[in-house]
Amino acid sequence: MVTGRHQQSPPASPGTVFAQLLAATITDSQAAAQLRERFLVARRAEVARLWQHAVELGQVRPGGSADVAIDVLFSPIVYCVLVGHASFGQAEAAQFADAALNGLLAPAQPVLEAGR
């Protein structure tokens, strides 16, 4: 969009700023540290607290790592934002959560014993 003599960029799509910040962390170790300290640490701690509460309520298996659960649940969001290959709304979030929490594989079929 052009206004007067200055060219103005169109509004950024959701996730653009986060994708730019994340991309900057590849080559800038200070940016990586800042992103971790100012953005990720508190958010991961809050999700870990929620995960522990779910463990205590018997909603998830005990003994699992909250860090692994966080990475499994949130990595698809980051991937979709970075690659931009698909929209990521509530329906997509529900599909990813279902796949992460309930699995992708069909239930195992019983194997017949040899010779029977």
FENPE-V839923 format. One record per residue. N is the residue number from 1. RES is the residue in three letters. OMEGA is omega in whole degrees, 0 to 359 (NA if undefined). Layout:
n:N res:RES omega:OMEGA
n:N res:RES omega:OMEGA
This chain:
n:1 res:MET omega:180
n:2 res:VAL omega:176
n:3 res:THR omega:182
n:4 res:GLY omega:181
n:5 res:ARG omega:184
n:6 res:HIS omega:176
n:7 res:GLN omega:181
n:8 res:GLN omega:179
n:9 res:SER omega:174
n:10 res:PRO omega:180
n:11 res:PRO omega:180
n:12 res:ALA omega:176
n:13 res:SER omega:180
n:14 res:PRO omega:178
n:15 res:GLY omega:183
n:16 res:THR omega:181
n:17 res:VAL omega:178
n:18 res:PHE omega:179
n:19 res:ALA omega:178
n:20 res:GLN omega:177
n:21 res:LEU omega:180
n:22 res:LEU omega:178
n:23 res:ALA omega:180
n:24 res:ALA omega:182
n:25 res:THR omega:181
n:26 res:ILE omega:184
n:27 res:THR omega:184
n:28 res:ASP omega:183
n:29 res:SER omega:177
n:30 res:GLN omega:177
n:31 res:ALA omega:179
n:32 res:ALA omega:180
n:33 res:ALA omega:179
n:34 res:GLN omega:179
n:35 res:LEU omega:178
n:36 res:ARG omega:186
n:37 res:GLU omega:187
n:38 res:ARG omega:185
n:39 res:PHE omega:190
n:40 res:LEU omega:188
n:41 res:VAL omega:182
n:42 res:ALA omega:180
n:43 res:ARG omega:179
n:44 res:ARG omega:179
n:45 res:ALA omega:180
n:46 res:GLU omega:178
n:47 res:VAL omega:177
n:48 res:ALA omega:177
n:49 res:ARG omega:178
n:50 res:LEU omega:179
n:51 res:TRP omega:179
n:52 res:GLN omega:177
n:53 res:HIS omega:177
n:54 res:ALA omega:176
n:55 res:VAL omega:181
n:56 res:GLU omega:179
n:57 res:LEU omega:181
n:58 res:GLY omega:181
n:59 res:GLN omega:177
n:60 res:VAL omega:181
n:61 res:ARG omega:176
n:62 res:PRO omega:175
n:63 res:GLY omega:178
n:64 res:GLY omega:180
n:65 res:SER omega:176
n:66 res:ALA omega:179
n:67 res:ASP omega:178
n:68 res:VAL omega:179
n:69 res:ALA omega:179
n:70 res:ILE omega:181
n:71 res:ASP omega:180
n:72 res:VAL omega:183
n:73 res:LEU omega:186
n:74 res:PHE omega:180
n:75 res:SER omega:178
n:76 res:PRO omega:179
n:77 res:ILE omega:181
n:78 res:VAL omega:180
n:79 res:TYR omega:180
n:80 res:CYS omega:179
n:81 res:VAL omega:182
n:82 res:LEU omega:185
n:83 res:VAL omega:178
n:84 res:GLY omega:183
n:85 res:HIS omega:183
n:86 res:ALA omega:174
n:87 res:SER omega:179
n:88 res:PHE omega:179
n:89 res:GLY omega:182
n:90 res:GLN omega:181
n:91 res:ALA omega:179
n:92 res:GLU omega:178
n:93 res:ALA omega:179
n:94 res:ALA omega:179
n:95 res:GLN omega:179
n:96 res:PHE omega:179
n:97 res:ALA omega:179
n:98 res:ASP omega:180
n:99 res:ALA omega:181
n:100 res:ALA omega:186
n:101 res:LEU omega:183
n:102 res:ASN omega:176
n:103 res:GLY omega:180
n:104 res:LEU omega:185
n:105 res:LEU omega:174
n:106 res:ALA omega:177
n:107 res:PRO omega:180
n:108 res:ALA omega:178
n:109 res:GLN omega:179
n:110 res:PRO omega:179
n:111 res:VAL omega:178
n:112 res:LEU omega:178
n:113 res:GLU omega:179
n:114 res:ALA omega:177
n:115 res:GLY omega:180
n:116 res:ARG omega:NA
